[in-house]
Amino acid sequence: MTNNPQRIVWGRATSSNVMKVLWGLGELGLPFERIDVGGAFGKTDTPEYRAMNPTGLVPTLQEDSFTLWESNAILRYLAHVHAANSTLWPAEPRARANVDHWMDAQQTVLNRPMSAVFWGLVRTPADKRDLTAIEASIAETTRAWRMIEAGLSRHDFITGADFTLCDIPWGVHAHRWFGMDYLGLTRPEMPALRAWYDRLCQRPAYRQHVVSTPIM
């Protein structure tokens, strides 16, 4: 690996998984170029893109001839290379495992119902929305958020006093969760979750790569 690789993120800025990687790069202060692919931009079914990422999804990280896909794997790679001695992804095995299981819980517990809420409210015309299904997804998403509400009532970030990698996957979706009121999303009060979101909004990289991106 070269000391200063040419770093490219392939993926549209409005993708939640792309946002994770952009935010992580911003936290680490790493320069990069981003190329729009996926969604309305297409280009993920080309032989060239599939050679980098056989899933045809976004994001893909490219550093010179090295490519890596899956957003959480990219975050771990970046932290390992550029923040090995920090609290972002702690080296102590149990502390790291605690970060990892919360990172993965975003994908296994939160992602499906949260995506259903987002697609149902944001990307479906009002006259075609299945309100019963949306309400069920909101309830399931709420149960997922309550998992971290309990811990956040005791400390500032998901695993404790320090911001870590696992705050990134959940934090991307928190902005959508708190930003869909204009579409009629009603949520139960979770004051610790809201306070955590407000703390994230004070982070420059979060504001740049998440908050400033339209919810669409």
Beta strands, then each sheet from edge to edge (+ up, - down):
strand 1: 7-10
strand 2: 33-35
strand 3: 60-63
strand 4: 66-69
sheet 1: 2+ 1+ 3- 4+
end
